[in-house]
Amino acid sequence: EVELVESGGGLVQPGGSLRLSCAASGFQFNSKDISWVRQAPGKDIEWVAGIRKDGIDTYYSDPVKGRFTISRDSAKNTVSLQMDNITPEDTAMYYCAIDLPYLRAYFTGKYYLRPGEIGHRGQGTQVTVSS
């Protein structure tokens, strides 16, 4: 059974940094592209960043490009999201996810996804940005 467990969220001041982690199990880790998505209160799920299964190619939505960095560790079956220069607009529940049309989101610029489009995601970790 696929399991994705996120951690690392918390309260951070604007301009600060945070590193999220996702521990993956229940599938062949090196066979899947993995993404981070987020959901702010009252909004739909938004794709944020994706990384290819080989760990070489990475993709980011425009709102986070240049501020967030996604990476993966095949030895530990983990995916991380380094968040720098955080803004209040980054406040959301963050999820790691697999089996979703993230490349479509990337190339079209239409980052919001319907819940049914995401194959698997974890329980999420809350990021709150406030001074």
Phi, psi and omega in degrees: 000132179295132175224130177232122184237114181267152176206168174104355180289174178164194179264130182220148178278153175306137183089352181277186182231157178206147177236119178264147177231152178225120177264124185249143176204166177089004176206167179286104190304317184284001180260357187236134163289147182229142181235162165249135174233165179217158177221115177274157181305128177078005181241165177284172178288132183242127175289140186242310184203151179219153178224135180294161182297334179276355178076005184268310183269134178232154184221145182222148172286157182301320182298338184245351184300133181089349181243327181253149177225124178260143178210165179219151179236106183291334179290330183251357184054049180231153174233137182240156173228108176274122183247118180240159179049051185291143178240163178303333179291348177276355178298122183182170167272130183252135181232144165266151189209152174231164177059061177218155184280062185289329179291326174298315179299316182297311187282336179265340184077008178260095193272345182280137182238151172278145181307325181291349180274350182259118184294309180214140171213162182276195181276343175094162174224133187276132173243122179238126182250116183202147176265000000 
